[in-house]
Amino acid sequence: HTVTYNTAGSFNVTLQVTDDNGTDDTTIAIVVHDLPSVTAVASVNPVCAGSPTSLTANNAATYIWNGGSAANPYSVSPTGTTTYSVTGTDVNGCQNIATVTVNVNALPTITLTASANNFCAGNPTTLTAGGGTSYVWDQGLSGTVNTVNPTTNTTYSITGTDANTCQNTASVAINVLAAPTVTASANPTSVCPGGSSVLTASGNAIGYSWDGSTTTNPFTATPSATTTYTVTGANVSGCSATALPPHHQV
């Protein structure tokens, strides 16, 4: 005979037996214990996606969390809003279940862009951060917009924080294109009035321009007075450099 008790207390159960010789009975007391009032709380709630929080169960002797862990507190790092359940067992072997929902705030989408990712040495580029309310730069910069002028290939990184104090990172690679090597010579460097000198540009440029207009190289100059000529050479990346031959004495 099975009896289910829905409330706690002490209950007497009597068994009466009758046979040909008469009737007899016996009584036993059954004690029904209350279920433990198991509770569960999170040390941090809500959390940022992937950040840890400690779940703590109370009011029982031992605990088993969904997933099988018997740890208490129990550390979790949810990536989305998750409900955890725990079964608590008291000293009488009675069990009850509690749940705790950990709300998760998504990480911000942090962006870091450059006005130019590939530029010639000596030219600046502007870095702009977005997606957060504040930023920490790993190169000692600050704020949202910074103008930089690196001399070598450099990767800039930031950590952005949003209104929920959640953080994410972003980076941008800046490639610095090398300028060509440009040299200039004059033969001869001193001429008489009306005389000429051959100016020659050399280096690893693919083209040269004397004083911004003449692209002939070598270039024959016929100065009427002492003159300084400037040559600019450009490479396949579009980067340029200038050089000056010796003054032409007339």
N, C-alpha and C positions, 0 to 999 in steps of 0.2 A: 504494500500500500504506500503510495507516494503522496506526500503533502508538501505544498509550496507555501512558504510564509512570505508575505509581502511587507510585513512590518517587523521591526525588531521587538524583542521581548522574551519572556520566559513562558513557555507553553507546556501544559501537562497533557500527556497522551496516555490513555488507558486502554489496555488490551484485555478484553474479556473472553474467556474460553469456557465452553460448555461441552461436557460429554455425558455419558450415561450415569456417571456418579455425581453429577452436579455442575456447579458453575464456580469459576474462580477468575480473578482478574489481577493485573499488575499495572502500575502507573510509572511512567518515566517523565522526567522534566527535560524539555528541549529548549536550549537557549539560542535565540536568533540574534546575531550581532548586527549592528548598523554597518552599512557599507562605508568605507572610508571616503571622506569628502576631499577627493583628490583635486588639486588645482595645478595649473601650469602657467608660468609667466615667462616673458622674454626680457632680457636685460636691456636690449635696445630694440625699439619698435616704433616707427619703421626703420629699415636699414637701406643702405644703398646696395644695388645689385652686386652680389659677390662678396659683400662685407660680412664679417662674423657677428653672431649674437649668441648669447648663452640662454638656453631654456632650462628652467628650474621647476621641478615638480615638488609638491608639498603634501603633507598629511597622510602619508603612508610609510611603510617600512622599506619597500623595494619598488623599483620602477623599471618598466620596459617601454622604450619609445618605439613607435612604428619604424621599422627598419632594423629592429633588433638590439639597439644599444641599451645597455643598463646604466650608462653614465648619468650622473646627476650632480652638478649641471651637465647639460648636453650641448656641445657647440655645433652650430650649423651656419652655413653660408649660402642662403638661397639666392638664386638668380631671378626669381619671380615670386610673387605673393604665394605663400605656402601655408597650409594648415597642418600642424603636427599634433599627433595624439600620443598619449602616454597612459599605460595601464599601471595603476598603483596597487600593491598588495600590502595589507596591514598585518599585524602580529597574529591575527586570528585566521589569516588565510583568505580574508574577504578582499574582493577586488572591485575597483571602479575605474572609470576612464575619464580623462580630462583632455581638452584640446586647447591649443593656442595658435592663433593665426598671426604669422609674421608678414607684415606688409612691406613690399619692396619698391623703392623708388628707382626708376631706370637711371642709368648713368647718362650724363649729358653727352651730346654729340659735339665734341670740341673740334674746331677747324683751325688750321694755320696755313695761310696762303702767302705767296710772294708775288710782288708785282712783276718780277722777272726771276725765273729759276735758273736761267743761263745768261750770264752777262760777262762783259769784258772787265778785266781787272781795272780797278780805279773808279768804276761806276757803282752807284748805290742801288739797293733794292729795298722795297718797303714790305715789311712783314705785318700781316693783319690777323689777329686772333678773333675767334667768334665762338658762340655757343655756350658761353659761361657768363658768370657775373664778376669773376675775378680770375687772375692768371698769375702763375709763377713760372718765370722763364729759367731755363737751366744755364743761360749764358749771362745772367746778371741784368737782363733787360727788365723793363717793367711796363705796365699798362697794356693797352690793346694794340696800338700801332707803334712800330719801331722801324727806323731807317738804319740799315746796316751796310757796311762796305767791306766784306771779308776779302782777304787776299788769297785765300786757298779755299778749296771745296769744304763747305761747312754744313752740318745738319743742325738746325735749330729745333728745340723742343719746348713745349709748354705743358703745364698741368692746369686745367681749368676746373673751377668749382662753380656749381649752380646754386639756385636758391634753396635747394634741399641739402646743401653741403656735400653733395655727391661729386666725385671727381673723375676725370678722364684725361687722357693725354693726346697730344697730336704733335706731329713733327713735319718739317719741310726741308728738303735737301736743296742747297744752293750750289750750283756748279760755276766756278770762276774760270772763264776762258782766258788762256794765255795771250798776251799781246805778242806781236811778231818782234823779232830782233832786227833793228834797222840801223845801218851805219851809212855815213856819207863821206865822200872824199872829193877833192878838187885837184886837177892837174892842168896847169900849175896853180898855186895858190896866190901868186902875185902876177899881175899883167899890166901892160902899159895901156893908156887910154886907147880905146878901140880894139884892144886885144881880146882874146877869148880864152876861156878855161872850160875844160870838160868836167862836169859834175856827175859823179856816179854813185848811185844808191845800191846797197847790197844788204843781204840778210835773208830771212826766210819768208818775207812777204810775197804775195802773188802779184802785187801791183804797187806803183809808187806815184806820188803826185808832188811836184815841186811847187812850193808856194801856193798850193791849192788849185793850180790850174794845169800846169804842164805835166803830162804823164809820160813824156819821152824819157827814157833812161838807157844809156847816159844822156845828159842834157848839156848842151853847149851854151854857156852864158857869156855875154859880152857886156860887162858892167861899165858904166861911165864914171862911177865913183865906188869907193869901198862899200861892199854890199855883203850882207849875210843871207844866204839862201837856206830855206828849210824844206826838208823832204818828209813826207808822211807815207808810211807803208801800211797796207792792210793785208790780213791773212784770210783764209777760207772761212773763219768764224766771224769775220766782220770786225775783228778787233784791230786797232791801229796803234802805231807808235811813230814818233818823230825823231829826226836826227839833224844835226847841223854840221856841215863841213867847215873847215877853217875859213876865216874872213878872207875876202878877196881884196887884196891891196891893189890899188890902181895908182 
